[in-house]
Amino acid sequence: RGLMPRVDAEDLWTMYLCMVRYSMGRMTYMPGECERLYRLHRRKFKPVWCRQLANEIDAELRFAEARGGMLGHKCDHDAWLRLRDQAISDAQRAE
């Protein structure tokens, strides 16, 4: 309300993408936080940003799976799959 400065959509996107990149492969609460914050702010993100997010997550998922593993623990991997699928859906809906 009074203390928090307004963050425009492009700055929010930049901070969010940095958060996602930092969080990939982590075995903590961060993948779930990335998913939660995406749901909270996704209407502010441009379709091209959603496509970028889906592509980056997909590349990391493929890399982990090609090595016979997952992107974090199973619960983390599942969170990334859900986030990727939601980002794809959001990008397609806006096209």
N, C-alpha and C positions, 0 to 999 in steps of 0.2 A: 504494500500500500504506500506508505510515505517513504520508507527507507530503501526500498529496492528500486534501482534504476530500471527503466524500460530497456529491453534488449530487442533489437529488430530481428526480423526473421533470418536474415543472412548471417548475422553474428551468432544467433542461436544455432543455426545449422552448422557453422564452423565448430562451435564448441561441442555440439552433439557428435559430429563425425570424429573429432579427436577423442572423445570419450569411447566411442565404439572401437576405434583402432587400438586404443590402449587396452581395452577390455577383451579383445579377441584372444582366446587361448587361456584366459584367466580361469582359475578354479575357485571363484569367490562368488559373492553376491552380484558382481558387476554385470554379467550378462543379463540377469533378471532386471537390473536397474535400467540397462539400455532398452530392454523391451518395454518396461513401464513408462519411461520417459518418451519413447517414441509414440506410444498410444496417447499420452497426454498432449503432445505437441504436433502430431503428424499433420494436422490440418494446416499448419503454418508452413509446411515443407513443400517446395515445388516438385512437380512430377519428376523432373530430371534429377533432383536430389534423391528422391525415393529410389529411382532406378540405379543411381550410383551406389546407394547403401546396399541394395539387393545384390548388385554385382560384386561389391567388395566382400560382403559376407559369404556369398556363394564361392568366390575364389578361395577363401580361407577354409570353408567347409570341404571343398574338393581336395585341397592340399592335405588337410588332416586325414580325410578318408583314404586318399591314395597311399598314405603311409600306414594304413591299417588302424588308424586311431579316430579320435573324435576331437572336436574343438572344445577342450575342457573336459569336465565330467559329463556324464550322460545328460543330467539336468541342464547343464550349460549348453551342450550341443543342441538339445531340444529347444531351448530358448532362442538360439541363433536361427534354427530352422523356422520357428514361428515368426520371428522378426523379419527374416528374409521374405517369407511368403506374404506377410502383411505389406511390406514395402513394395513387392511386385504388384500386389492387388491395388494398392494406392496409386502406383504409377500408371497402371492400365486403366483404372477408373477415370483418371483425369485426361487420358488421351482422346 
